Amino acid sequence: QVLNGKYGPYIKQGRKNYRIPKSIVPEDLTFSDCIKIIEESPAKKSRRKK
């Protein structure tokens, strides 16, 4: 699902969000483009519990 948020467009897959680079126009995204963005996104660092 491609959504437009406070900080710009992003892709929502399940509970995870992936930002769309500014060089890509969100209206022109295809399903395969979205999958490519999700696969190329860096893994988030896990936080330590206190």
N, C-alpha and C positions, 0 to 999 in steps of 0.2 A: 504494500500500500504506500503510495507516494503522498506525503502530506506537507503542508507549508506551516512551519512553526515560527516561534518568536525569533529564532536565530537563523532562519532560512529553511529551504526545503530539505526534507529527509525521507528516508525509506524506513518503514516500520515493518518488521518481520517478527511475528509473535510478540515477545516482550522486549525485543532488542530494537534499537534505533541506529541507523547508519546515515551519516551526513552525505549529502550530494555535493561534489566539488563545484565551485563557482563556474568552472569552465564548461559545465554541462547544463543544458536547458532542461528543466524537469518535465516540461510538456512533451519533449521529444523522446523521452526514455521508453525503451521497450522492456519486456520481461527479461530478456537475456542481458540487457544492459544493467538492470537492477541486480541480477545474480552476480554479474562481474564485479560490481561495486561492493557487494556484500563479501565476496571472496577476497577482494584486495584490501579490505579495511583492516587496519592493525588491530591486534587483540588488545583488549583493555587490561591494564595491570590490576591485579587483585589487591584489595586492601587488607591490611592486617587487623585482626580483631584486638580490641584493647582488653 
